[in-house]
């Protein structure tokens, strides 16, 4: 089974931050799927977890776990490792959705083993798992006019309403490409 992990920081203060693009996309998937299990907090993995089903083709469906670590970005690896170990999931079936300052807003990449230059959530996951052999769904969030703003400060700022609209318009494209990846991985 695939595990789709959205990265972000828990709590209302961070809800609309650029750093929470991963949480936002996972919430989008949840709202646009057939829910098998509602969101609930899993104390062991310190994550909000859900399970959903999506149609891949007319006759094929995919059930997958969705998780949102509640450990804060820098400790995401702890939650991810506990969850996939408990579920006996393969690291190669892990898809981590996250913000990426190396990409401009509305751009995205889906890559295995390749990530941004610097991302504390991804670094935490790589360190704790001892592997880079997982998928990254890199959602571009850079829309800075003033490049003097540090990346750390910028990602902790909220999306503007215009940026949030552009992001929401990008999510269906990401979903389509992600599902194509699932289909390609699963095809006989």
KOLDRENFI-664650 format. One record per residue (C-alpha): residue number from 1; x, y, z. Coordinates in steps of 0.05 Angstrom, whole numbers, plus 32768, in hexadecimal, padded with zeros to 4 digits. Example, Ala and Ser with C-alpha at 12.3 -4.5 7.8 and 13.67 -1.06 7.14 Angstrom:
REM residues 2
<atom><pos>1</pos><east>80F6</east><north>7FA6</north><up>809C</up></atom>
<atom><pos>2</pos><east>8111</east><north>7FEB</north><up>808F</up></atom>
//
This chain:
REM residues 188
<atom><pos>1</pos><east>8000</east><north>8000</north><up>8000</up></atom>
<atom><pos>2</pos><east>8018</east><north>8046</north><up>7FF1</up></atom>
<atom><pos>3</pos><east>8020</east><north>8079</north><up>8028</up></atom>
<atom><pos>4</pos><east>8016</east><north>80C2</north><up>8017</up></atom>
<atom><pos>5</pos><east>8035</east><north>80F0</north><up>804B</up></atom>
<atom><pos>6</pos><east>8028</east><north>813A</north><up>804A</up></atom>
<atom><pos>7</pos><east>805B</east><north>8165</north><up>806E</up></atom>
<atom><pos>8</pos><east>804B</east><north>81A2</north><up>8097</up></atom>
<atom><pos>9</pos><east>8047</east><north>81BF</north><up>80DC</up></atom>
<atom><pos>10</pos><east>800A</east><north>81B0</north><up>8109</up></atom>
<atom><pos>11</pos><east>7FDE</east><north>81E5</north><up>8126</up></atom>
<atom><pos>12</pos><east>7FB3</east><north>821F</north><up>810E</up></atom>
<atom><pos>13</pos><east>7FEE</east><north>8250</north><up>810E</up></atom>
<atom><pos>14</pos><east>800F</east><north>8229</north><up>80D5</up></atom>
<atom><pos>15</pos><east>7FD1</east><north>8213</north><up>80AF</up></atom>
<atom><pos>16</pos><east>7FDA</east><north>8243</north><up>8074</up></atom>
<atom><pos>17</pos><east>8026</east><north>8246</north><up>8074</up></atom>
<atom><pos>18</pos><east>804C</east><north>8236</north><up>8034</up></atom>
<atom><pos>19</pos><east>8070</east><north>8200</north><up>805D</up></atom>
<atom><pos>20</pos><east>802D</east><north>81DC</north><up>8063</up></atom>
<atom><pos>21</pos><east>8022</east><north>81D0</north><up>8019</up></atom>
<atom><pos>22</pos><east>802A</east><north>8185</north><up>8026</up></atom>
<atom><pos>23</pos><east>7FF2</east><north>8185</north><up>805A</up></atom>
<atom><pos>24</pos><east>7FC7</east><north>81AE</north><up>802A</up></atom>
<atom><pos>25</pos><east>7FD0</east><north>817C</north><up>7FF1</up></atom>
<atom><pos>26</pos><east>7FC1</east><north>8140</north><up>801D</up></atom>
<atom><pos>27</pos><east>7F82</east><north>8163</north><up>8034</up></atom>
<atom><pos>28</pos><east>7F70</east><north>816E</north><up>7FEB</up></atom>
<atom><pos>29</pos><east>7F79</east><north>8124</north><up>7FDD</up></atom>
<atom><pos>30</pos><east>7F4E</east><north>8112</north><up>8019</up></atom>
<atom><pos>31</pos><east>7F16</east><north>8140</north><up>8001</up></atom>
<atom><pos>32</pos><east>7F1A</east><north>8124</north><up>7FBB</up></atom>
<atom><pos>33</pos><east>7F18</east><north>80D9</north><up>7FCA</up></atom>
<atom><pos>34</pos><east>7EED</east><north>80A3</north><up>7FE7</up></atom>
<atom><pos>35</pos><east>7EFD</east><north>80A4</north><up>8031</up></atom>
<atom><pos>36</pos><east>7F08</east><north>8060</north><up>8050</up></atom>
<atom><pos>37</pos><east>7F1F</east><north>8079</north><up>8094</up></atom>
<atom><pos>38</pos><east>7F13</east><north>80BF</north><up>80AF</up></atom>
<atom><pos>39</pos><east>7F4D</east><north>80E9</north><up>80C9</up></atom>
<atom><pos>40</pos><east>7F62</east><north>80D4</north><up>810F</up></atom>
<atom><pos>41</pos><east>7F9E</east><north>80E1</north><up>813A</up></atom>
<atom><pos>42</pos><east>7FCC</east><north>80A5</north><up>8142</up></atom>
<atom><pos>43</pos><east>7FF3</east><north>80AD</north><up>8183</up></atom>
<atom><pos>44</pos><east>8029</east><north>807A</north><up>8171</up></atom>
<atom><pos>45</pos><east>803E</east><north>809D</north><up>8130</up></atom>
<atom><pos>46</pos><east>802B</east><north>80E3</north><up>8149</up></atom>
<atom><pos>47</pos><east>8005</east><north>80ED</north><up>8108</up></atom>
<atom><pos>48</pos><east>7FC0</east><north>80FC</north><up>80ED</up></atom>
<atom><pos>49</pos><east>7FAF</east><north>80BF</north><up>80C3</up></atom>
<atom><pos>50</pos><east>7F79</east><north>80AD</north><up>8091</up></atom>
<atom><pos>51</pos><east>7F6E</east><north>807A</north><up>805B</up></atom>
<atom><pos>52</pos><east>7F4F</east><north>808A</north><up>8017</up></atom>
<atom><pos>53</pos><east>7F3F</east><north>8068</north><up>7FD5</up></atom>
<atom><pos>54</pos><east>7F49</east><north>8085</north><up>7F8F</up></atom>
<atom><pos>55</pos><east>7F36</east><north>806B</north><up>7F4B</up></atom>
<atom><pos>56</pos><east>7F74</east><north>805F</north><up>7F20</up></atom>
<atom><pos>57</pos><east>7F4E</east><north>8043</north><up>7EE4</up></atom>
<atom><pos>58</pos><east>7F06</east><north>802F</north><up>7ED7</up></atom>
<atom><pos>59</pos><east>7F13</east><north>7FEB</north><up>7EF8</up></atom>
<atom><pos>60</pos><east>7F4E</east><north>7FF9</north><up>7F27</up></atom>
<atom><pos>61</pos><east>7F4C</east><north>801D</north><up>7F69</up></atom>
<atom><pos>62</pos><east>7F84</east><north>8030</north><up>7F98</up></atom>
<atom><pos>63</pos><east>7F7E</east><north>8032</north><up>7FE4</up></atom>
<atom><pos>64</pos><east>7FB4</east><north>805B</north><up>8006</up></atom>
<atom><pos>65</pos><east>7FC5</east><north>8076</north><up>804B</up></atom>
<atom><pos>66</pos><east>7FC9</east><north>80C1</north><up>8054</up></atom>
<atom><pos>67</pos><east>7FF2</east><north>80DD</north><up>808E</up></atom>
<atom><pos>68</pos><east>8002</east><north>8121</north><up>80A9</up></atom>
<atom><pos>69</pos><east>8039</east><north>811E</north><up>80DD</up></atom>
<atom><pos>70</pos><east>8029</east><north>814A</north><up>811A</up></atom>
<atom><pos>71</pos><east>8072</east><north>814C</north><up>8131</up></atom>
<atom><pos>72</pos><east>8084</east><north>818E</north><up>810E</up></atom>
<atom><pos>73</pos><east>80AB</east><north>818F</north><up>80CD</up></atom>
<atom><pos>74</pos><east>80F0</east><north>8183</north><up>80EA</up></atom>
<atom><pos>75</pos><east>80DB</east><north>8142</north><up>810B</up></atom>
<atom><pos>76</pos><east>80B0</east><north>8126</north><up>80D3</up></atom>
<atom><pos>77</pos><east>80DE</east><north>80EA</north><up>80CB</up></atom>
<atom><pos>78</pos><east>80CC</east><north>80CF</north><up>8111</up></atom>
<atom><pos>79</pos><east>8082</east><north>80CD</north><up>8100</up></atom>
<atom><pos>80</pos><east>808C</east><north>80B1</north><up>80BA</up></atom>
<atom><pos>81</pos><east>80B9</east><north>8079</north><up>80D2</up></atom>
<atom><pos>82</pos><east>808A</east><north>8064</north><up>8109</up></atom>
<atom><pos>83</pos><east>804F</east><north>8063</north><up>80DA</up></atom>
<atom><pos>84</pos><east>806F</east><north>803C</north><up>80A1</up></atom>
<atom><pos>85</pos><east>8090</east><north>800C</north><up>80D2</up></atom>
<atom><pos>86</pos><east>804E</east><north>7FFF</north><up>80F5</up></atom>
<atom><pos>87</pos><east>802A</east><north>7FF4</north><up>80B2</up></atom>
<atom><pos>88</pos><east>8064</east><north>7FCB</north><up>8096</up></atom>
<atom><pos>89</pos><east>8065</east><north>7FF9</north><up>8059</up></atom>
<atom><pos>90</pos><east>80A0</east><north>7FFB</north><up>8029</up></atom>
<atom><pos>91</pos><east>80C9</east><north>803B</north><up>8027</up></atom>
<atom><pos>92</pos><east>80C5</east><north>8038</north><up>7FDB</up></atom>
<atom><pos>93</pos><east>8079</east><north>8040</north><up>7FE1</up></atom>
<atom><pos>94</pos><east>807E</east><north>8080</north><up>800A</up></atom>
<atom><pos>95</pos><east>806A</east><north>80C1</north><up>7FE7</up></atom>
<atom><pos>96</pos><east>807C</east><north>8100</north><up>800E</up></atom>
<atom><pos>97</pos><east>8058</east><north>8140</north><up>7FFA</up></atom>
<atom><pos>98</pos><east>807C</east><north>8180</north><up>800C</up></atom>
<atom><pos>99</pos><east>8088</east><north>81C9</north><up>7FFC</up></atom>
<atom><pos>100</pos><east>80C5</east><north>81DA</north><up>7FD3</up></atom>
<atom><pos>101</pos><east>80E8</east><north>821D</north><up>7FCD</up></atom>
<atom><pos>102</pos><east>8112</east><north>8203</north><up>7F93</up></atom>
<atom><pos>103</pos><east>80D2</east><north>8205</north><up>7F68</up></atom>
<atom><pos>104</pos><east>80A7</east><north>8241</north><up>7F59</up></atom>
<atom><pos>105</pos><east>805D</east><north>8242</north><up>7F6C</up></atom>
<atom><pos>106</pos><east>8032</east><north>8217</north><up>7F3E</up></atom>
<atom><pos>107</pos><east>806D</east><north>81E9</north><up>7F2C</up></atom>
<atom><pos>108</pos><east>8077</east><north>81A4</north><up>7F48</up></atom>
<atom><pos>109</pos><east>80A1</east><north>8165</north><up>7F40</up></atom>
<atom><pos>110</pos><east>8096</east><north>811D</north><up>7F53</up></atom>
<atom><pos>111</pos><east>80D9</east><north>80FA</north><up>7F5B</up></atom>
<atom><pos>112</pos><east>80F5</east><north>80BF</north><up>7F80</up></atom>
<atom><pos>113</pos><east>8133</east><north>80CA</north><up>7FAA</up></atom>
<atom><pos>114</pos><east>813C</east><north>8112</north><up>7F93</up></atom>
<atom><pos>115</pos><east>8127</east><north>814E</north><up>7FBC</up></atom>
<atom><pos>116</pos><east>8133</east><north>8197</north><up>7FC8</up></atom>
<atom><pos>117</pos><east>8177</east><north>81B3</north><up>7FDC</up></atom>
<atom><pos>118</pos><east>815F</east><north>81BF</north><up>8023</up></atom>
<atom><pos>119</pos><east>811F</east><north>81A7</north><up>8044</up></atom>
<atom><pos>120</pos><east>8120</east><north>8195</north><up>808E</up></atom>
<atom><pos>121</pos><east>80E4</east><north>8167</north><up>8089</up></atom>
<atom><pos>122</pos><east>8103</east><north>813E</north><up>8050</up></atom>
<atom><pos>123</pos><east>8147</east><north>813E</north><up>8074</up></atom>
<atom><pos>124</pos><east>8125</east><north>8123</north><up>80B3</up></atom>
<atom><pos>125</pos><east>8103</east><north>80EB</north><up>808C</up></atom>
<atom><pos>126</pos><east>8143</east><north>80D8</north><up>8067</up></atom>
<atom><pos>127</pos><east>816B</east><north>80D8</north><up>80A9</up></atom>
<atom><pos>128</pos><east>8139</east><north>80AE</north><up>80D0</up></atom>
<atom><pos>129</pos><east>812A</east><north>807D</north><up>8099</up></atom>
<atom><pos>130</pos><east>8173</east><north>8078</north><up>8084</up></atom>
<atom><pos>131</pos><east>815C</east><north>807B</north><up>803C</up></atom>
<atom><pos>132</pos><east>814B</east><north>80AB</north><up>8004</up></atom>
<atom><pos>133</pos><east>8125</east><north>8075</north><up>7FDF</up></atom>
<atom><pos>134</pos><east>80E0</east><north>8095</north><up>7FE4</up></atom>
<atom><pos>135</pos><east>80B7</east><north>80C2</north><up>7FB7</up></atom>
<atom><pos>136</pos><east>80B4</east><north>810D</north><up>7FBE</up></atom>
<atom><pos>137</pos><east>807B</east><north>8138</north><up>7FA4</up></atom>
<atom><pos>138</pos><east>809C</east><north>817C</north><up>7FA3</up></atom>
<atom><pos>139</pos><east>806A</east><north>81B5</north><up>7FA3</up></atom>
<atom><pos>140</pos><east>8088</east><north>81F8</north><up>7F8D</up></atom>
<atom><pos>141</pos><east>8079</east><north>8231</north><up>7FBD</up></atom>
<atom><pos>142</pos><east>80AC</east><north>8266</north><up>7FAA</up></atom>
<atom><pos>143</pos><east>808A</east><north>82A6</north><up>7F94</up></atom>
<atom><pos>144</pos><east>80BA</east><north>82D7</north><up>7FB4</up></atom>
<atom><pos>145</pos><east>80C4</east><north>831A</north><up>7F93</up></atom>
<atom><pos>146</pos><east>80F8</east><north>832B</north><up>7FC8</up></atom>
<atom><pos>147</pos><east>812B</east><north>82F3</north><up>7FC7</up></atom>
<atom><pos>148</pos><east>814B</east><north>8311</north><up>8005</up></atom>
<atom><pos>149</pos><east>8115</east><north>82F1</north><up>8030</up></atom>
<atom><pos>150</pos><east>8133</east><north>82B2</north><up>804E</up></atom>
<atom><pos>151</pos><east>8115</east><north>8271</north><up>8039</up></atom>
<atom><pos>152</pos><east>8107</east><north>825E</north><up>8081</up></atom>
<atom><pos>153</pos><east>80E0</east><north>829E</north><up>808D</up></atom>
<atom><pos>154</pos><east>80BC</east><north>829A</north><up>804B</up></atom>
<atom><pos>155</pos><east>80A0</east><north>8253</north><up>8053</up></atom>
<atom><pos>156</pos><east>8085</east><north>8265</north><up>8098</up></atom>
<atom><pos>157</pos><east>805C</east><north>829E</north><up>807A</up></atom>
<atom><pos>158</pos><east>8014</east><north>8292</north><up>8062</up></atom>
<atom><pos>159</pos><east>8003</east><north>828A</north><up>8019</up></atom>
<atom><pos>160</pos><east>7FE0</east><north>82C8</north><up>7FFF</up></atom>
<atom><pos>161</pos><east>7F99</east><north>82BC</north><up>7FE7</up></atom>
<atom><pos>162</pos><east>7FB0</east><north>82C1</north><up>7F9F</up></atom>
<atom><pos>163</pos><east>7FE9</east><north>828F</north><up>7FAC</up></atom>
<atom><pos>164</pos><east>7FB9</east><north>825F</north><up>7FCF</up></atom>
<atom><pos>165</pos><east>7F8B</east><north>8261</north><up>7F93</up></atom>
<atom><pos>166</pos><east>7FC5</east><north>8251</north><up>7F64</up></atom>
<atom><pos>167</pos><east>7FD9</east><north>8218</north><up>7F92</up></atom>
<atom><pos>168</pos><east>7F93</east><north>81FB</north><up>7F93</up></atom>
<atom><pos>169</pos><east>7F91</east><north>81FF</north><up>7F47</up></atom>
<atom><pos>170</pos><east>7FD3</east><north>81D7</north><up>7F45</up></atom>
<atom><pos>171</pos><east>7FBB</east><north>819F</north><up>7F72</up></atom>
<atom><pos>172</pos><east>7F91</east><north>817A</north><up>7F3D</up></atom>
<atom><pos>173</pos><east>7FCE</east><north>8179</north><up>7F0F</up></atom>
<atom><pos>174</pos><east>7FF8</east><north>815C</north><up>7F47</up></atom>
<atom><pos>175</pos><east>7FC3</east><north>8128</north><up>7F57</up></atom>
<atom><pos>176</pos><east>7FBE</east><north>8113</north><up>7F0E</up></atom>
<atom><pos>177</pos><east>800A</east><north>810A</north><up>7F08</up></atom>
<atom><pos>178</pos><east>800D</east><north>80E6</north><up>7F4B</up></atom>
<atom><pos>179</pos><east>7FD7</east><north>80B5</north><up>7F36</up></atom>
<atom><pos>180</pos><east>7FFC</east><north>80A9</north><up>7EF5</up></atom>
<atom><pos>181</pos><east>8039</east><north>8096</north><up>7F1F</up></atom>
<atom><pos>182</pos><east>800E</east><north>8066</north><up>7F49</up></atom>
<atom><pos>183</pos><east>7FF2</east><north>8047</north><up>7F0A</up></atom>
<atom><pos>184</pos><east>8038</east><north>803E</north><up>7EEC</up></atom>
<atom><pos>185</pos><east>8053</east><north>801F</north><up>7F2B</up></atom>
<atom><pos>186</pos><east>8018</east><north>7FEF</north><up>7F32</up></atom>
<atom><pos>187</pos><east>800F</east><north>7FD9</north><up>7EE9</up></atom>
<atom><pos>188</pos><east>8020</east><north>7F91</north><up>7EDC</up></atom>
//
